Amino acid sequence: MRKKLFSLVAAMLLATVSVMAQNEKGWSYAVETGIGSQWEIGGRAQYGLNKWVAIDAPVLKYNLDYGDVTGHELKIMAGARGFSPSFGPNLKAFMAIDLGYGGCTSEYSDWTSAFAFDLTVGLHVYKNLYVGYGFGMLANDGKHKDHVLRVGWNF
């Protein structure tokens, strides 16, 4: 499982580097929070390859599930982020895909680890402020999927 996960992450990063990428060249950082089927908080380092593509590495997230059973999730991921051309003052769309490793625990279960997947589709609405829809999944049983509204700040 670990070899497959590392191979998948390496292939994704190599593909991203060959495509070329992002908003501005160089490093930037972001923090975000989300609310929906869970509450999440996270941060990432982002390396812009060009104005169209960026690499997210690492992406760290903590999620608090507050459904029937209170649960905690931690994820460490890497991924790619693509940007659209600007279509207004400070407006541009983006999509981010992150893959990695995560785990969860609750008051009724021990720590279980699994493949982590995260997808965000959103809009930069004002300089460094962005909002979007996020879908996250831990593939430990195939049933743990979350939907959130994300708000973040890139600096």
C-alpha positions in Angstrom: 0.0 0.0 0.0 2.8 2.5 0.9 4.7 1.8 -2.3 1.5 2.4 -4.4 0.7 5.7 -2.4 4.3 7.0 -2.8 4.3 6.1 -6.5 1.0 7.8 -7.1 2.2 11.0 -5.3 5.5 11.0 -7.2 3.8 10.5 -10.6 1.4 13.3 -9.8 4.1 15.7 -8.8 6.2 14.8 -11.9 3.2 15.3 -14.2 2.5 18.7 -12.5 6.1 19.9 -13.0 6.0 18.9 -16.6 2.8 20.8 -17.2 4.2 24.0 -15.7 2.3 26.1 -13.2 0.7 28.9 -11.2 -0.4 32.3 -10.2 3.1 33.7 -9.5 6.4 32.0 -9.5 7.9 31.1 -6.2 6.6 30.1 -2.8 3.4 31.3 -1.1 1.5 30.0 1.9 -2.2 29.7 2.7 -4.5 28.9 5.6 -8.1 27.9 5.2 -11.1 26.7 7.1 -14.2 24.9 6.0 -17.6 24.0 7.4 -20.1 21.5 6.2 -20.4 17.8 7.0 -17.4 18.5 9.2 -15.3 21.5 10.4 -11.8 21.6 9.1 -8.7 23.8 9.4 -5.6 23.6 7.4 -2.6 25.1 5.7 -0.3 24.6 2.8 2.9 25.7 1.2 2.4 26.4 -2.5 5.1 26.7 -5.2 4.0 28.6 -8.3 5.6 27.3 -11.5 3.8 30.0 -13.7 0.5 31.8 -13.7 -1.5 28.7 -14.6 -0.2 25.9 -12.2 1.1 25.5 -8.7 2.3 22.6 -6.6 0.9 22.2 -3.1 3.4 20.6 -0.8 2.8 19.9 2.0 -0.9 20.3 2.7 -1.8 19.7 6.3 -5.4 19.4 7.5 -7.3 18.7 10.8 -11.0 17.8 10.5 -13.5 17.5 13.3 -16.5 15.3 12.4 -19.5 16.3 14.5 -22.1 13.8 13.2 -23.5 10.9 15.2 -20.0 10.1 16.5 -17.4 12.8 17.1 -14.3 12.0 15.2 -10.9 13.5 14.5 -9.0 13.3 11.2 -5.4 14.3 10.3 -4.2 14.5 6.7 -0.8 15.2 5.1 -1.0 15.5 1.3 0.6 17.0 -1.8 -1.1 18.1 -5.0 -1.5 20.4 -7.9 -3.6 23.6 -8.3 -4.7 25.1 -11.6 -5.9 28.6 -12.3 -8.1 30.1 -15.0 -7.4 33.4 -16.7 -8.7 36.5 -14.8 -12.3 37.4 -15.7 -12.7 40.5 -13.7 -10.9 42.6 -11.1 -9.2 40.1 -8.9 -11.5 37.2 -10.0 -10.2 33.9 -11.3 -11.3 30.3 -10.8 -9.1 27.5 -9.5 -9.2 23.7 -9.0 -6.9 21.8 -6.6 -6.4 18.1 -6.2 -4.4 16.8 -3.3 -3.5 13.2 -2.5 -1.7 11.7 0.5 -2.0 9.9 3.8 -4.5 10.4 6.6 -6.0 8.8 9.6 -9.0 9.1 11.8 -10.2 8.2 15.3 -13.3 8.6 17.3 -14.6 7.8 20.7 -15.6 4.3 19.5 -12.6 3.4 17.3 -8.9 3.3 17.4 -6.6 5.2 15.0 -7.0 3.9 11.4 -4.9 5.2 8.6 -5.8 5.4 4.9 -5.3 7.0 1.5 -6.5 10.6 1.6 -8.0 12.5 -1.3 -9.1 16.2 -1.4 -10.7 18.2 -4.3 -11.4 21.9 -4.2 -13.1 24.0 -6.8 -13.4 27.7 -6.1 -12.9 31.3 -6.9 -10.4 33.9 -5.9 -12.7 36.8 -5.0 -10.4 39.5 -3.7 -6.6 39.5 -4.1 -5.6 36.8 -1.7 -9.1 35.7 -0.5 -10.7 32.6 -2.0 -13.9 30.6 -1.4 -14.9 27.2 -2.8 -16.5 23.8 -2.5 -14.4 21.0 -1.0 -14.8 17.3 -1.2 -12.6 15.1 1.0 -12.3 11.4 1.4 -10.4 8.9 3.5 -10.4 5.5 1.7 -10.1 3.3 4.8 -13.6 1.9 4.3 -14.8 3.8 1.2 -17.6 5.4 3.2 -15.9 8.4 4.8 -16.7 11.3 2.5 -17.1 15.0 3.5 -18.4 18.1 1.7 -17.5 21.6 3.0 -17.6 25.3 2.0 -14.0 26.5 2.2 -12.7 30.0 2.8 -8.9 30.7 2.7 -6.3 33.3 2.6 -3.1 33.0 0.4 -0.1 35.1 1.5 
